[in-house]
Amino acid sequence: MRCMGKGRKERCTPLTKSTVAVLKEWLGEPARRNTEMLFPSAKGSRLSADSVEDLLDKHVAVAGHTCPSLRKKRVTRHVLRHTAAMELLKAGVHSGVLPITHDFIATMMGTDRSTVSLAASVLQKKGIIDYVLGAVKIVSRRKLEKSACECYDVIQQCEDELGLR
């Protein structure tokens, strides 16, 4: 999927089959005010970062009724981006090469490019990834999962509680 992101940069994000199916269903809903935007605001304009945070907080509160451990977690846009990356791994994207740049990863992780360069270098030296010319190949999924932050374990635990794994 291609979309306009922060800094008016075009972003390209791979989607899982289930996400594509949900988006197709969403696009079949009655016309929204601005068909150029997938998720417009109530006024038909672009959602602000604060609006996204408000919607996230609202839906996390609702989800907390089904997944009690979620109530104790701080769910942010970073956590969602991390979750999306891990879902792509689980969906099989890990078997190929991901055409992504340091800037894309930095935006996804909510950090700066130099931090991504350092992390990519460390992961490459450990034999977890190959990183060349804006393309990442995951060499060892097991090692990558072991090196993931605590968000990964939180997501796995919630999926277990919901019976999704």
KOLZA-689624 format. One record per residue (C-alpha): residue in one letter; residue number from 1; x, y, z. Coordinates in pm, whole numbers, padded with zeros to 5 digits. Layout:
BEGIN
a | NUM | X | Y | Z
...
END
This chain:
BEGIN
m | 1 | 00000 | 00000 | 00000
r | 2 | 00130 | 00345 | -00082
c | 3 | 00032 | 00641 | 00132
m | 4 | 00142 | 00993 | 00215
g | 5 | 00320 | 01002 | 00550
k | 6 | 00491 | 01241 | 00784
g | 7 | 00673 | 01517 | 00601
r | 8 | 00451 | 01456 | 00296
k | 9 | 00674 | 01162 | 00202
e | 10 | 00522 | 00876 | 00010
r | 11 | 00540 | 00553 | 00208
c | 12 | 00511 | 00199 | 00078
t | 13 | 00397 | -00065 | 00327
p | 14 | 00337 | -00434 | 00255
l | 15 | 00000 | -00566 | 00376
t | 16 | -00108 | -00910 | 00488
k | 17 | -00388 | -01088 | 00300
s | 18 | -00623 | -01045 | 00597
t | 19 | -00553 | -00669 | 00606
v | 20 | -00623 | -00642 | 00233
a | 21 | -00953 | -00824 | 00284
v | 22 | -01057 | -00588 | 00566
l | 23 | -00959 | -00281 | 00362
k | 24 | -01159 | -00403 | 00061
e | 25 | -01460 | -00442 | 00289
w | 26 | -01402 | -00093 | 00431
l | 27 | -01378 | 00059 | 00084
g | 28 | -01718 | -00094 | 00005
e | 29 | -01880 | 00103 | 00289
p | 30 | -02100 | 00402 | 00202
a | 31 | -01898 | 00684 | 00048
r | 32 | -01685 | 00882 | 00288
r | 33 | -01648 | 01258 | 00247
n | 34 | -01302 | 01235 | 00096
t | 35 | -01242 | 00922 | -00107
e | 36 | -00873 | 01016 | -00142
m | 37 | -00825 | 00933 | 00226
l | 38 | -00869 | 00587 | 00365
f | 39 | -00956 | 00712 | 00715
p | 40 | -01073 | 01075 | 00697
s | 41 | -01167 | 01284 | 00999
a | 42 | -01532 | 01364 | 01074
k | 43 | -01485 | 01678 | 00863
g | 44 | -01344 | 01478 | 00573
s | 45 | -00988 | 01600 | 00621
r | 46 | -00667 | 01422 | 00720
l | 47 | -00661 | 01276 | 01073
s | 48 | -00421 | 01463 | 01301
a | 49 | -00171 | 01277 | 01521
d | 50 | -00384 | 01373 | 01824
s | 51 | -00696 | 01231 | 01657
v | 52 | -00515 | 00904 | 01590
e | 53 | -00401 | 00889 | 01955
d | 54 | -00758 | 00963 | 02076
l | 55 | -00901 | 00687 | 01855
l | 56 | -00631 | 00448 | 01967
d | 57 | -00701 | 00520 | 02335
k | 58 | -01074 | 00470 | 02280
h | 59 | -01030 | 00133 | 02107
v | 60 | -00767 | 00010 | 02353
a | 61 | -01015 | 00081 | 02635
v | 62 | -01282 | -00126 | 02458
a | 63 | -01033 | -00407 | 02382
g | 64 | -00932 | -00405 | 02748
h | 65 | -01270 | -00560 | 02834
t | 66 | -01178 | -00870 | 02634
c | 67 | -00804 | -00869 | 02704
p | 68 | -00761 | -00757 | 03069
s | 69 | -00380 | -00750 | 03050
l | 70 | -00413 | -00478 | 02788
r | 71 | -00543 | -00238 | 03055
k | 72 | -00200 | -00237 | 03219
k | 73 | -00014 | -00169 | 02893
r | 74 | 00070 | 00162 | 02735
v | 75 | -00040 | 00120 | 02373
t | 76 | 00094 | 00388 | 02140
r | 77 | 00139 | 00443 | 01768
h | 78 | 00490 | 00299 | 01814
v | 79 | 00342 | -00021 | 01952
l | 80 | 00105 | -00040 | 01654
r | 81 | 00390 | 00009 | 01407
h | 82 | 00592 | -00257 | 01588
t | 83 | 00292 | -00490 | 01586
a | 84 | 00247 | -00436 | 01213
a | 85 | 00611 | -00523 | 01151
m | 86 | 00582 | -00840 | 01359
e | 87 | 00257 | -00938 | 01184
l | 88 | 00435 | -00908 | 00850
l | 89 | 00702 | -01143 | 00984
k | 90 | 00437 | -01390 | 01101
a | 91 | 00260 | -01365 | 00766
g | 92 | 00568 | -01486 | 00585
v | 93 | 00723 | -01162 | 00465
h | 94 | 01039 | -01271 | 00651
s | 95 | 01122 | -01523 | 00382
g | 96 | 01207 | -01261 | 00125
v | 97 | 01367 | -00922 | 00102
l | 98 | 01191 | -00615 | 00237
p | 99 | 01252 | -00311 | 00015
i | 100 | 01281 | -00052 | 00292
t | 101 | 01513 | 00235 | 00371
h | 102 | 01662 | 00362 | 00695
d | 103 | 01421 | 00658 | 00677
f | 104 | 01120 | 00426 | 00646
i | 105 | 01233 | 00216 | 00943
a | 106 | 01305 | 00530 | 01147
t | 107 | 00954 | 00661 | 01082
m | 108 | 00800 | 00322 | 01162
m | 109 | 00996 | 00292 | 01487
g | 110 | 00955 | 00655 | 01592
t | 111 | 01330 | 00719 | 01602
d | 112 | 01597 | 00885 | 01389
r | 113 | 01790 | 00750 | 01091
s | 114 | 02125 | 00726 | 01274
t | 115 | 01972 | 00499 | 01540
v | 116 | 01837 | 00272 | 01266
s | 117 | 02178 | 00263 | 01096
l | 118 | 02343 | 00161 | 01421
a | 119 | 02079 | -00106 | 01497
a | 120 | 02095 | -00244 | 01142
s | 121 | 02473 | -00267 | 01169
v | 122 | 02450 | -00459 | 01498
l | 123 | 02182 | -00695 | 01362
q | 124 | 02388 | -00757 | 01049
k | 125 | 02704 | -00833 | 01251
k | 126 | 02505 | -01083 | 01460
g | 127 | 02387 | -01260 | 01143
i | 128 | 02022 | -01169 | 01199
i | 129 | 01973 | -00958 | 00885
d | 130 | 02147 | -00870 | 00562
y | 131 | 02107 | -00502 | 00484
v | 132 | 02220 | -00368 | 00146
l | 133 | 02106 | -00067 | -00056
g | 134 | 01770 | -00013 | 00116
a | 135 | 01676 | -00381 | 00122
v | 136 | 01657 | -00594 | 00435
k | 137 | 01669 | -00971 | 00424
i | 138 | 01587 | -01148 | 00748
v | 139 | 01845 | -01423 | 00783
s | 140 | 01733 | -01564 | 01119
r | 141 | 01374 | -01514 | 01227
r | 142 | 01444 | -01692 | 01559
k | 143 | 01730 | -01454 | 01642
l | 144 | 01524 | -01154 | 01532
e | 145 | 01237 | -01253 | 01762
k | 146 | 01481 | -01302 | 02051
s | 147 | 01627 | -00956 | 01993
a | 148 | 01286 | -00782 | 01970
c | 149 | 01180 | -00541 | 02243
e | 150 | 00929 | -00629 | 02513
c | 151 | 00643 | -00519 | 02285
y | 152 | 00673 | -00849 | 02101
d | 153 | 00615 | -01051 | 02419
v | 154 | 00318 | -00830 | 02514
i | 155 | 00158 | -00889 | 02174
q | 156 | 00219 | -01264 | 02193
q | 157 | 00066 | -01279 | 02543
c | 158 | -00244 | -01088 | 02435
e | 159 | -00285 | -01310 | 02128
d | 160 | -00260 | -01617 | 02353
e | 161 | -00527 | -01476 | 02588
l | 162 | -00756 | -01409 | 02292
g | 163 | -00689 | -01752 | 02141
l | 164 | -00545 | -01601 | 01823
r | 165 | -00235 | -01824 | 01808
END
